Every structure is written in C-alpha cells, then in structure tokens.
Amino acid sequence: MNKKFEKLGFYPADILLPRNADMTKWAVVACDQFTSQPEYWAAVEKTVGGAPSTLRLILPEAGLNDPDVDKHIAGINQAMKEYLDEDVFKTLSDSLVYIERTQSDGKVRHGLIGMVDLDQYDFTPGSGALIRATEGTVLSRIPPRVRVRENAPVELPHVMLLIDDPDQTVIEPLTAGSGKMEKLYDFDLQQNGGHLKGWKLTDAQVDGVADALCGLTSDAAMEQKYGLKGASPLLFAVGDGNHSLATAKQCYENLKKVTPKEQWASLPARYALVEVVNNHDDALKFEPIHRVLFGVKPEAVLDAFRKFYPDAHEGEGQGHTIVYTYEGHHGCITVPNPKMQLAVGTLQAFLDPYIKEHGCEVDYIHGDEVTDELGSKPGNIGFRLPAMGKEQLFKTVMADGVLPRKTFSMGHAQDKRYYVEARKIK
C-alpha cells in the first residue's frame, strides 16, 4: 500500500465490479432517494427483472420501517453471498477509480473512488478529524441502518465526500489523463439518471493523487484558504450520505469492542468505500432548503423572532436577511452582526426553541415557489433562505463545527450517486 496515503485517511481499495452484467440494470440510485415515491422503485424493479443488480444488494429506505424488514435484510445478505460465491464480481486490487457522471442537466461531474479510514472520521460537532460531517448527525437514524450493514459481507457506497481544491490539483488532472487508464465501464443509467464512465488509475496517477491530497492538508493551505494557523486540517467534508458513513463507523466501533486492539488495523470494516468530488467542480450545485411552519400565528412568530434577536429590523441590510411569506404578506427581516456564519444557522437557532415551546410543525422545502405557496396558506409562515455559496462550506465547518441540519441539497434526486462499485467488509 502506498505509504503517502497513511496520513490522508484515504486509500486505494480492492474494488469489486461485475464481470458480465448489463450495467444499466446493475446500477441503481442511492437507497435514500425517492422514499415517498414507491412507483419509482417499482419501475426499477421492472427494469432489473431477474438480471444481476445492486438492487438485490441494498435496502431502499422507503422499506426501512416495513414490518418484514428483517426478512428483507436477510435476503440482501444472502444475495451478497451468492454473488460472491457465483463469481459475479471481479476484483480491482489496490485501485482508485476515476468517474465522469453526466447529470440530468447535461453537466459532467468528476469523481474519484477509494476508501476512507473510519478511525480518521468523526461526526461530532467541532471535531478536528481529517474527515468530518457537514451537518448534525441524528443518532436515532443510525441503529436501523446498522441492522442492514452489520452482517453484510459487502458494502456499496453512496457516500460523497468533498475536497476544497480551488486550484484543481487532485481530480481534474485525471480528466486529461483518462486516455492512459484502463476503461472499466461506459453506460446509460436507468430512470433518467444520466450517463456514467469509469477508468482505473495507473500507478503513476495514484501517486499523483496522494501528492496532491497531501498538499491540501498543509499548514500553508489551511492558512491561505481559511486564515487559520495551526488548525487541524479538514481534508474531506461529507456532502452526501452522512448517516451511511456514520453507520459504517458505528459498525466498526462495535467490532472494536470484541476484537483485540492489535487486529483493528486489519479489519475490512475499518474502511468504507466513498466517492470524492471537488467542491469547486462546475457541475456541483448547492441548492438552499427553506422552512415552513404549520399551525402558527405568523405575526406571533415574527414578534418572537424580534424578541430573540432584539437588533433585527424589517427590510434588507447588512447581516443575515431572511425572506418570509404568510397569508397576505411578503417581506424580509435582517439580523445585523450575526454570530453564526450562515443565515440558516441564524434562523434555526430561533426555530428550534420556538418549535419545542409551541409544539408547531416544521417542514424543509426545496424551491422558492413551493415555500411561498405553502407559507401563504392560513396558519402557516414560510421562510426563504439565501443559497449557500460553495466557498462557505469548509469555512463554516471549520468555524461552527457543523452546519445546521437541512442547510443545502447537492442537486436533484436522479443525480445522486448510483451504486456500481462494491467492496468486501468481512
């Protein structure tokens, strides 16, 4: 194993790919998508039929609370074992995979697949780990996901980690160098998922990736990007799949309790397969997630907001400006000299205690028009937030620990990761 990767928490992996599968049928979208649209998963089932597919190796989260969930999980583990026994997979030993994903908007997102050391990942707010969560982790969401992973012999990743590489030193050079690589696949993704191409890096390219990642962790890089001297470097920020990665971490921590310490380094479950994407990739788009309160008196909500932030004033100004809509009214309110990095943090700091005290409901909404439409109904109020600039992500995690939950969404559901690669974890 390349020694340069040891201080990065990121490594080449023994990656599993299908030998002879119809790749369009093989690849399916991340399990946490389309959870309220059973017709989507029914269409996937119809497309796959009896062909080898990652659909047989995952549990769509729409079925996580199904009364037969234990039976489904047992069936998934059995399918994994059968695929391994029947030689469905081939192994790319000690490899990194470069991918190009054509999204639904026609833009191409560039990624790098390898594995991360879960000892270098921490989702605790304020952690100084190399790999950190960007949003608060809801601990209650982990145990049911542990049940899916704990006995699985194979993992399939939908985790997407972001690197802050404005000079495009890590992934972008691979685009020009793809002609030197072994092409692994090139196919259309089902259900309007776009197109996917993948290549195996050469040894020289793997070495170049290690050098470039090391450059991102230097003291000079931390000071230049964040104005911080001597800060613990943040190399990878979780963009998608935080609870999936937290589940992998929990399964590994459970194993450590029953495994001698000298064997921890050799546990396959110590690592998790991920896709790495540059935060500065032109195809990567951050969309704001708005808030709507239900069953409230809007004027009382705004009065409470002003009491919570005594310096807040109507209209736009210097500070954090939040647009609101309720029946017959549309305006904005500004909080000057905010303590939080982002407007969503300023709003959420007020909403959390207000909701707890008054027992009202909140929903997290994509899209300005939908937020205004829902907010304008009697007894509701909608709050629209400005989009977070991608350049703010790492700075905010460094400064505030984590972002408020539901801060941003990375693209549309059909543009999320599709399962293609796998890895043995037992």
C-alpha positions as CSV (number, residue, x, y, z in Angstrom):
1,M,0.0,0.0,0.0
2,N,1.3,3.5,-0.9
3,K,2.7,5.0,2.3
4,K,1.8,8.5,1.3
5,F,-1.9,7.7,1.9
6,E,-1.4,6.9,5.5
7,K,-1.6,10.5,6.7
8,L,-4.6,11.2,4.5
9,G,-7.2,8.7,5.8
10,F,-7.9,7.8,2.2
11,Y,-6.5,4.8,0.3
12,P,-6.8,2.7,-2.9
13,A,-9.1,-0.3,-2.3
14,D,-9.8,-3.8,-3.5
15,I,-12.8,-2.7,-5.6
16,L,-15.5,-5.2,-6.8
17,L,-17.2,-4.7,-10.2
18,P,-19.5,-7.1,-12.0
19,R,-17.8,-9.3,-14.7
20,N,-20.5,-9.5,-17.4
21,A,-23.6,-7.6,-16.1
22,D,-25.9,-5.3,-18.1
23,M,-24.6,-2.2,-16.4
24,T,-27.8,-0.2,-16.9
25,K,-29.6,-2.9,-14.9
26,W,-26.7,-3.3,-12.5
27,A,-26.6,0.3,-11.2
28,V,-29.4,1.8,-9.1
29,V,-29.7,5.1,-7.3
30,A,-28.8,5.7,-3.7
31,C,-31.2,4.0,-1.3
32,D,-32.2,7.2,0.5
33,Q,-33.8,8.7,-2.6
34,F,-37.5,8.7,-3.8
35,T,-38.5,7.5,-0.3
36,S,-42.1,8.8,-0.8
37,Q,-42.4,7.6,-4.4
38,P,-42.9,3.8,-4.4
39,E,-43.6,4.0,-8.1
40,Y,-40.0,4.9,-8.7
41,W,-38.7,1.7,-7.1
42,A,-41.4,-0.3,-8.8
43,A,-40.1,0.9,-12.1
44,V,-36.5,0.0,-11.1
45,E,-37.8,-3.5,-10.2
46,K,-39.4,-3.8,-13.6
47,T,-36.3,-2.7,-15.4
48,V,-34.0,-5.0,-13.5
49,G,-36.1,-8.2,-13.6
50,G,-34.0,-11.2,-12.9
51,A,-30.7,-9.7,-14.0
52,P,-27.7,-9.3,-11.6
53,S,-28.2,-5.9,-10.0
54,T,-27.2,-3.8,-7.0
55,L,-31.0,-3.6,-6.3
56,R,-30.6,-7.0,-4.7
57,L,-27.8,-5.8,-2.5
58,I,-29.4,-2.7,-1.0
59,L,-32.5,-1.8,1.1
60,P,-34.3,1.2,-0.3
61,E,-35.0,3.4,2.8
62,A,-38.7,3.5,1.7
63,G,-38.8,0.0,3.2
64,L,-36.7,0.6,6.3
65,N,-39.8,0.6,8.6
66,D,-41.5,-2.3,6.7
67,P,-42.8,-5.0,9.1
68,D,-40.8,-7.6,7.1
69,V,-37.6,-5.5,7.1
70,D,-35.6,-8.3,8.9
71,K,-36.6,-10.7,6.2
72,H,-35.5,-8.2,3.5
73,I,-32.2,-7.7,5.2
74,A,-31.6,-11.4,5.4
75,G,-32.4,-11.7,1.7
76,I,-29.9,-8.9,0.9
77,N,-27.1,-10.6,2.8
78,Q,-27.9,-13.9,1.1
79,A,-27.8,-12.2,-2.3
80,M,-24.4,-10.7,-1.5
81,K,-23.1,-14.2,-0.5
82,E,-24.5,-15.7,-3.7
83,Y,-22.9,-13.0,-5.9
84,L,-19.6,-13.7,-4.2
85,D,-19.9,-17.5,-4.4
86,E,-21.1,-17.4,-8.0
87,D,-18.1,-15.2,-9.1
88,V,-20.4,-12.4,-10.3
89,F,-17.6,-10.0,-9.2
90,K,-14.1,-9.3,-10.4
91,T,-11.6,-7.6,-8.2
92,L,-9.6,-4.5,-9.0
93,S,-6.8,-4.8,-6.4
94,D,-5.4,-1.8,-4.6
95,S,-7.1,0.6,-7.0
96,L,-8.6,4.0,-7.4
97,V,-11.4,4.6,-10.0
98,Y,-11.9,7.9,-11.8
99,I,-15.5,8.5,-12.9
100,E,-17.4,11.0,-15.1
101,R,-21.1,11.4,-14.3
102,T,-23.3,13.2,-16.9
103,Q,-26.1,14.7,-14.8
104,S,-29.7,15.4,-15.8
105,D,-28.7,19.0,-16.7
106,G,-26.1,17.7,-19.1
107,K,-23.1,18.8,-17.0
108,V,-20.4,16.3,-16.2
109,R,-19.4,15.8,-12.5
110,H,-15.9,14.3,-11.9
111,G,-15.2,11.8,-9.1
112,L,-12.6,9.6,-7.5
113,I,-13.5,6.3,-5.8
114,G,-11.4,4.9,-3.0
115,M,-11.8,4.0,0.7
116,V,-11.5,6.1,3.9
117,D,-10.2,5.1,7.2
118,L,-13.1,5.3,9.7
119,D,-10.6,6.0,12.5
120,Q,-10.0,9.3,10.7
121,Y,-13.7,10.2,10.5
122,D,-15.7,11.9,13.3
123,F,-19.2,13.3,13.1
124,T,-19.0,15.0,16.5
125,P,-19.5,18.8,16.0
126,G,-16.2,20.6,16.4
127,S,-14.1,17.5,15.7
128,G,-10.6,18.1,14.4
129,A,-10.7,14.9,12.3
130,L,-9.5,14.8,8.7
131,I,-13.0,13.6,7.7
132,R,-15.9,15.4,9.2
133,A,-19.7,15.6,8.9
134,T,-21.0,18.9,7.5
135,E,-24.5,18.6,9.1
136,G,-25.6,17.4,12.5
137,T,-25.9,13.6,12.7
138,V,-29.3,12.4,14.0
139,L,-28.2,9.5,16.3
140,S,-31.6,7.9,16.2
141,R,-31.2,7.3,12.4
142,I,-28.1,5.1,12.9
143,P,-29.4,1.9,14.7
144,P,-31.9,0.7,11.9
145,R,-29.1,1.3,9.3
146,V,-26.6,-0.7,11.5
147,R,-29.0,-3.7,11.2
148,V,-28.6,-3.5,7.4
149,R,-24.8,-3.4,7.4
150,E,-23.7,-5.3,10.5
151,N,-23.9,-8.8,8.9
152,A,-23.4,-7.8,5.3
153,P,-20.3,-9.3,3.6
154,V,-20.2,-6.5,1.0
155,E,-20.7,-2.7,1.0
156,L,-21.9,-0.4,-1.8
157,P,-21.2,3.3,-1.3
158,H,-23.5,6.3,-1.9
159,V,-21.3,8.5,0.3
160,M,-19.9,11.5,-1.4
161,L,-17.0,13.4,0.2
162,L,-16.0,16.9,-0.9
163,I,-12.5,18.3,-1.0
164,D,-11.7,22.0,-1.1
165,D,-9.4,22.2,-4.1
166,P,-9.8,25.6,-5.8
167,D,-6.6,25.1,-7.8
168,Q,-8.0,21.7,-9.1
169,T,-4.9,19.7,-8.3
170,V,-6.4,16.3,-7.3
171,I,-9.2,15.1,-9.7
172,E,-9.1,17.5,-12.6
173,P,-5.7,16.3,-13.9
174,L,-7.3,12.8,-14.3
175,T,-9.7,14.2,-16.9
176,A,-6.9,14.9,-19.3
177,G,-5.1,11.7,-18.4
178,S,-8.0,9.3,-18.9
179,G,-6.5,8.1,-22.2
180,K,-3.7,6.4,-20.2
181,M,-6.2,4.5,-18.0
182,E,-8.0,1.2,-18.3
183,K,-11.6,1.9,-19.2
184,L,-14.0,0.0,-16.9
185,Y,-17.5,1.0,-18.0
186,D,-19.4,3.4,-20.1
187,F,-23.2,3.2,-20.0
188,D,-26.6,5.0,-19.6
189,L,-28.1,5.0,-16.1
190,Q,-31.7,3.9,-15.7
191,Q,-34.6,6.1,-14.7
192,N,-33.2,9.3,-16.3
193,G,-30.0,9.1,-14.2
194,G,-27.8,10.4,-17.0
195,H,-24.6,8.6,-18.0
196,L,-21.5,7.1,-16.3
197,K,-18.0,6.3,-17.3
198,G,-15.2,4.9,-15.2
199,W,-11.5,4.3,-15.5
200,K,-8.8,2.6,-13.3
201,L,-5.9,4.9,-12.4
202,T,-2.3,4.0,-13.3
203,D,0.2,3.6,-10.6
204,A,1.7,7.0,-11.5
205,Q,-1.7,8.7,-11.3
206,V,-2.4,7.1,-7.9
207,D,0.9,8.5,-6.7
208,G,0.0,11.9,-8.1
209,V,-3.3,11.9,-6.3
210,A,-1.5,11.2,-3.0
211,D,0.8,14.1,-3.5
212,A,-2.0,16.5,-4.4
213,L,-4.1,15.5,-1.4
214,C,-1.1,15.9,0.9
215,G,-0.8,19.5,-0.5
216,L,-4.4,20.2,0.6
217,T,-3.6,19.4,4.3
218,S,-0.5,21.6,4.7
219,D,-0.4,24.5,7.2
220,A,0.1,26.9,4.3
221,A,-3.1,25.6,2.6
222,M,-5.1,25.9,5.8
223,E,-3.9,29.5,6.3
224,Q,-4.4,30.5,2.7
225,K,-8.0,29.2,2.5
226,Y,-9.3,29.8,6.0
227,G,-7.0,32.3,7.6
228,L,-6.2,29.8,10.3
229,K,-2.8,28.9,11.6
230,G,-2.1,25.6,13.3
231,A,-5.7,24.4,12.8
232,S,-6.4,20.7,12.5
233,P,-6.7,20.1,8.7
234,L,-10.1,19.3,7.3
235,L,-9.5,17.3,4.1
236,F,-12.8,15.6,3.5
237,A,-16.3,17.1,4.3
238,V,-19.3,14.8,3.9
239,G,-21.5,16.1,1.1
240,D,-23.9,13.2,0.8
241,G,-24.5,10.0,2.8
242,N,-23.5,11.3,6.2
243,H,-25.7,8.8,8.0
244,S,-24.5,6.0,5.8
245,L,-20.9,6.8,6.8
246,A,-21.9,7.2,10.4
247,T,-23.4,3.7,10.3
248,A,-20.2,2.3,8.9
249,K,-18.4,4.0,11.8
250,Q,-20.7,2.5,14.3
251,C,-20.4,-1.0,12.9
252,Y,-16.6,-0.6,13.1
253,E,-16.7,0.7,16.7
254,N,-18.9,-2.3,17.6
255,L,-16.4,-4.7,16.1
256,K,-13.5,-3.0,18.0
257,K,-15.2,-3.9,21.3
258,V,-14.9,-7.6,20.6
259,T,-11.6,-7.6,18.6
260,P,-8.0,-7.4,20.1
261,K,-6.6,-3.9,19.5
262,E,-3.6,-5.3,17.5
263,Q,-6.1,-6.6,15.0
264,W,-8.1,-3.4,14.4
265,A,-5.9,-2.3,11.5
266,S,-6.6,-5.4,9.6
267,L,-10.4,-5.3,9.9
268,P,-12.0,-4.8,6.5
269,A,-14.8,-2.9,8.3
270,R,-12.3,-0.3,9.4
271,Y,-12.7,1.2,5.9
272,A,-15.6,2.5,3.8
273,L,-15.8,3.0,0.1
274,V,-16.6,6.5,-1.0
275,E,-16.6,8.9,-4.0
276,V,-14.6,12.1,-3.6
277,V,-15.6,15.2,-5.6
278,N,-14.0,18.6,-5.7
279,N,-16.3,21.2,-4.1
280,H,-15.3,23.5,-7.0
281,D,-16.5,21.1,-9.7
282,D,-18.6,23.2,-12.0
283,A,-21.3,20.6,-12.2
284,L,-21.8,20.6,-8.4
285,K,-24.6,22.8,-7.4
286,F,-25.8,23.7,-3.9
287,E,-29.5,24.5,-3.5
288,P,-31.0,26.1,-0.4
289,I,-33.5,24.2,1.7
290,H,-36.3,26.5,3.1
291,R,-38.5,26.2,6.1
292,V,-42.3,26.4,6.6
293,L,-44.0,26.4,10.0
294,F,-47.6,25.0,10.2
295,G,-50.3,25.7,12.8
296,V,-49.0,29.0,14.0
297,K,-49.9,32.7,14.2
298,P,-47.5,34.3,11.8
299,E,-47.4,37.7,13.5
300,A,-46.6,36.0,16.8
301,V,-43.8,34.1,15.2
302,L,-42.2,37.3,13.8
303,D,-42.7,39.0,17.2
304,A,-40.9,36.1,18.9
305,F,-38.1,36.3,16.3
306,R,-37.6,40.1,17.0
307,K,-37.5,39.3,20.7
308,F,-35.0,36.6,20.1
309,Y,-32.9,39.0,18.0
310,P,-33.5,42.5,19.5
311,D,-31.4,44.2,16.8
312,A,-33.4,42.6,14.0
313,H,-35.2,45.0,11.6
314,E,-37.5,44.9,8.7
315,G,-36.1,45.1,5.2
316,E,-32.7,44.3,3.7
317,G,-29.5,45.3,5.3
318,Q,-26.0,44.3,6.5
319,G,-26.1,40.9,8.1
320,H,-28.4,37.9,7.6
321,T,-31.6,38.7,5.6
322,I,-34.4,36.1,5.7
323,V,-37.5,36.4,3.4
324,Y,-40.9,35.5,4.9
325,T,-44.3,34.8,3.4
326,Y,-47.6,34.4,5.2
327,E,-51.3,34.9,4.3
328,G,-51.5,38.3,2.5
329,H,-47.9,39.4,3.5
330,H,-44.5,39.1,2.0
331,G,-41.4,40.8,3.4
332,C,-37.9,40.2,4.8
333,I,-36.2,40.7,8.1
334,T,-32.4,41.3,8.8
335,V,-30.3,40.3,11.7
336,P,-27.2,42.5,11.9
337,N,-23.9,41.3,13.3
338,P,-24.9,37.6,13.3
339,K,-22.9,35.2,15.4
340,M,-23.5,32.3,13.0
341,Q,-21.7,32.0,9.7
342,L,-24.9,31.4,7.7
343,A,-28.4,32.8,7.6
344,V,-29.8,29.3,8.0
345,G,-27.9,29.0,11.3
346,T,-29.4,32.3,12.5
347,L,-32.9,31.1,11.6
348,Q,-32.5,27.6,13.0
349,A,-31.2,28.9,16.3
350,F,-34.5,30.7,16.8
351,L,-36.8,27.9,15.3
352,D,-35.5,25.1,17.5
353,P,-36.6,26.5,20.9
354,Y,-39.7,28.1,19.4
355,I,-40.9,24.8,17.9
356,K,-40.1,23.0,21.1
357,E,-42.0,25.5,23.2
358,H,-45.1,25.9,21.0
359,G,-45.4,22.4,19.6
360,C,-45.8,23.5,16.0
361,E,-44.7,21.6,12.9
362,V,-41.9,22.5,10.5
363,D,-41.1,21.1,7.1
364,Y,-38.0,21.6,5.0
365,I,-38.8,22.7,1.4
366,H,-37.0,22.8,-1.9
367,G,-37.9,25.7,-4.2
368,D,-38.9,29.3,-3.7
369,E,-42.4,29.0,-5.2
370,V,-43.4,26.0,-3.2
371,T,-42.2,27.7,0.0
372,D,-44.2,30.9,-0.8
373,E,-47.3,28.8,-1.7
374,L,-47.3,26.8,1.5
375,G,-46.3,29.8,3.6
376,S,-49.2,31.9,2.3
377,K,-51.9,29.4,3.5
378,P,-53.8,30.3,6.7
379,G,-51.9,29.3,9.9
380,N,-48.5,29.0,8.1
381,I,-45.4,31.1,7.6
382,G,-42.6,30.3,5.1
383,F,-39.0,31.4,5.5
384,R,-36.8,31.5,2.4
385,L,-33.1,31.4,2.8
386,P,-30.3,32.5,0.5
387,A,-28.3,29.8,-1.2
388,M,-25.0,29.0,0.5
389,G,-22.0,29.7,-1.6
390,K,-19.9,26.6,-2.1
391,E,-16.9,28.5,-0.9
392,Q,-18.6,28.9,2.5
393,L,-18.9,25.1,3.2
394,F,-15.4,24.4,4.5
395,K,-15.0,27.7,6.2
396,T,-18.3,27.2,8.1
397,V,-17.5,23.7,9.2
398,M,-14.1,24.9,10.4
399,A,-15.7,27.8,12.3
400,D,-19.0,26.4,13.6
401,G,-18.3,22.7,13.7
402,V,-21.2,21.6,11.6
403,L,-23.9,23.3,9.5
404,P,-27.5,23.4,10.7
405,R,-29.4,20.4,9.5
406,K,-31.0,20.7,6.1
407,T,-28.8,23.6,5.0
408,F,-28.3,22.6,1.4
409,S,-29.0,19.9,-1.2
410,M,-26.5,18.8,-3.7
411,G,-28.5,18.5,-6.9
412,H,-31.6,16.6,-7.8
413,A,-32.5,13.1,-6.7
414,Q,-31.8,11.4,-10.1
415,D,-28.3,13.0,-10.0
416,K,-27.3,11.3,-6.7
417,R,-24.7,8.5,-6.7
418,Y,-25.7,5.2,-8.3
419,Y,-24.4,2.0,-6.8
420,V,-21.8,0.5,-9.2
421,E,-18.6,-0.5,-7.2
422,A,-18.6,-2.7,-4.1
423,R,-16.1,-3.9,-1.5
424,K,-15.8,-6.8,0.9
425,I,-16.2,-5.7,4.5
426,K,-15.8,-9.2,6.1
